[in-house]
């Protein structure tokens, strides 16, 4: 049984889809690492206050603020770079043409006037529904996708996801 769909790749917002996958598939300590880092800084600060030290009080107040400022600058620069990266990725010429997707026993296929692509189910580790469509993972954080606009309803998306999961499970055995 082959399922076929058609949509533009740009209909799938990769940044939001990746965010959904991160929320679903990564450990909590990785998702909240910034909070843990700031908490560790404040714990060191509290420990330094509790122990008798010759460090002046003004230095104790400036140290955590300096470290937090550096962390916030790093986060801001990283988010700015990611926004620029994803905007270029989203608007690539390949993503703006109509693409035909196929899910069959032989694998996942995507074809447009600019490309042809086929992967066997053995290449995938999971299939996940995201807010942007169906993501077929080949590794954590790396995936191929079918946008929501390719499906007529949420039921079709669920059906395609369960079919892909069954094919992936079958290829593992």
C-alpha positions as CSV (number, residue, x, y, z in Angstrom):
1,X,0.0,0.0,0.0
2,X,1.6,3.3,-1.1
3,X,0.5,6.6,0.3
4,X,1.1,9.6,-1.9
5,X,1.1,13.3,-1.0
6,X,2.0,16.6,-2.7
7,X,3.1,19.9,-1.1
8,X,5.9,22.5,-1.1
9,X,8.8,21.8,1.2
10,X,8.6,25.4,2.4
11,X,5.2,24.7,4.0
12,X,7.1,22.8,6.8
13,X,8.7,25.3,9.2
14,X,11.9,23.5,10.0
15,X,12.7,25.6,13.1
16,X,9.3,24.9,14.7
17,X,9.4,21.2,13.6
18,X,12.8,20.8,15.2
19,X,11.6,22.5,18.3
20,X,8.7,20.1,18.6
21,X,11.1,17.1,18.1
22,X,13.5,18.5,20.7
23,X,10.6,18.9,23.2
24,X,9.5,15.3,22.6
25,X,12.8,13.4,22.3
26,X,15.5,15.1,24.4
27,X,16.1,14.7,28.1
28,X,14.8,17.4,30.4
29,X,18.3,18.4,31.6
30,X,19.3,19.2,28.0
31,X,16.2,21.2,27.3
32,X,16.7,23.3,30.5
33,X,20.5,23.5,30.5
34,X,20.6,27.4,30.6
35,X,18.5,27.3,33.8
36,X,20.8,24.7,35.3
37,X,23.9,26.8,34.4
38,X,22.5,29.9,36.0
39,X,21.5,27.9,39.1
40,X,25.0,26.5,39.4
41,X,26.4,30.0,39.3
42,X,24.1,31.1,42.1
43,X,24.9,28.0,44.1
44,X,28.6,28.9,43.9
45,X,27.8,32.4,44.9
46,X,25.8,31.2,47.9
47,X,28.6,28.8,48.9
48,X,31.1,31.6,48.7
49,X,28.9,33.8,51.0
50,X,28.5,30.9,53.5
51,X,32.3,30.2,53.8
52,X,34.6,32.8,55.3
53,X,36.7,34.3,52.4
54,X,38.8,37.4,51.9
55,X,36.9,38.3,48.7
56,X,35.3,41.8,48.9
57,X,31.5,42.0,48.8
58,X,31.4,44.1,45.7
59,X,33.4,41.4,43.8
60,X,30.9,38.8,45.0
61,X,28.0,40.8,43.6
62,X,29.7,41.5,40.2
63,X,30.9,38.0,39.5
64,X,27.5,36.3,39.0
65,X,26.2,39.4,37.0
66,X,29.2,39.2,34.7
67,X,28.8,35.5,34.1
68,X,25.1,35.8,33.5
69,X,25.7,38.7,31.1
70,X,28.2,36.6,29.1
71,X,25.7,33.7,29.0
72,X,22.9,36.0,27.9
73,X,25.1,37.5,25.2
74,X,26.0,33.9,24.0
75,X,22.3,32.9,23.9
76,X,21.3,36.1,22.0
77,X,24.1,35.6,19.4
78,X,23.2,31.9,19.0
79,X,19.5,32.6,18.5
80,X,20.2,35.4,16.1
81,X,22.5,33.1,14.1
82,X,19.9,30.3,14.1
83,X,17.2,32.6,12.9
84,X,19.4,33.7,10.0
85,X,20.3,30.1,9.2
86,X,16.7,28.8,9.3
87,X,15.5,31.7,7.2
88,X,17.9,30.9,4.4
89,X,17.2,27.2,4.7
90,X,13.4,27.8,4.6
91,X,13.6,29.9,1.4
92,X,16.0,27.8,-0.6
93,X,14.9,27.3,-4.2
94,X,14.5,23.5,-3.7
95,X,11.9,24.2,-1.1
96,X,9.6,26.4,-3.1
97,X,8.7,23.9,-5.9
98,X,5.8,21.4,-5.6
99,X,7.1,18.1,-4.3
100,X,5.5,14.7,-4.5
101,X,6.0,12.4,-1.5
102,X,5.4,8.7,-1.4
103,X,5.4,6.2,1.5
104,X,5.4,2.6,0.5
105,X,6.9,-0.7,1.6
106,X,10.1,0.1,-0.4
107,X,10.7,3.4,1.5
108,X,10.2,7.1,1.5
109,X,10.4,9.0,-1.7
110,X,10.3,12.8,-2.5
111,X,10.4,14.0,-6.1
112,X,10.1,17.5,-7.7
113,X,11.2,19.2,-10.9
114,X,14.6,19.8,-9.1
115,X,15.3,16.6,-7.3
116,X,14.6,12.9,-6.8
117,X,15.2,11.3,-3.4
118,X,14.6,7.8,-2.1
119,X,15.4,6.2,1.3
120,X,14.7,2.6,2.4
121,X,13.0,2.2,5.8
122,X,16.2,0.8,7.3
123,X,17.6,4.3,7.2
124,X,15.0,5.7,9.7
125,X,15.0,5.4,13.4
126,X,11.5,6.9,14.1
127,X,8.5,8.8,12.7
128,X,7.0,11.6,14.7
129,X,4.0,13.9,14.3
130,X,4.9,17.6,14.8
131,X,2.9,20.8,14.6
132,X,4.4,21.2,11.1
133,X,3.7,17.7,9.7
134,X,5.3,14.3,9.7
135,X,9.0,14.1,10.5
136,X,10.9,10.9,9.6
137,X,14.1,10.8,11.7
138,X,17.3,9.3,10.4
139,X,19.2,10.5,13.6
140,X,18.3,12.6,16.6
141,X,17.9,16.1,15.2
142,X,18.1,15.1,11.5
143,X,15.0,14.3,9.6
144,X,13.1,14.3,6.4
145,X,9.5,15.6,6.4
146,X,6.2,15.8,4.8
147,X,4.4,19.2,5.5
148,X,0.9,19.4,7.0
149,X,-0.3,21.0,3.7
150,X,0.2,17.6,2.0
151,X,-2.5,16.0,4.2
152,X,-6.2,16.6,3.8
153,X,-6.9,16.1,7.5
154,X,-5.2,15.4,10.8
155,X,-6.5,11.8,10.4
156,X,-4.5,11.4,7.2
157,X,-1.4,12.7,9.0
158,X,-1.9,10.2,11.9
159,X,-2.5,7.4,9.3
160,X,0.7,8.3,7.5
161,X,2.7,8.4,10.8
162,X,1.4,5.0,11.9
163,X,2.1,3.5,8.5
164,X,5.7,4.9,8.5
165,X,6.2,3.6,12.1
166,X,5.0,0.2,11.0
167,X,7.4,0.2,8.1
168,X,10.3,1.3,10.3
169,X,9.5,-1.3,12.9
170,X,9.3,-4.0,10.2
171,X,12.7,-3.0,8.8
172,X,14.4,-3.3,12.2
173,X,13.5,-7.0,12.6
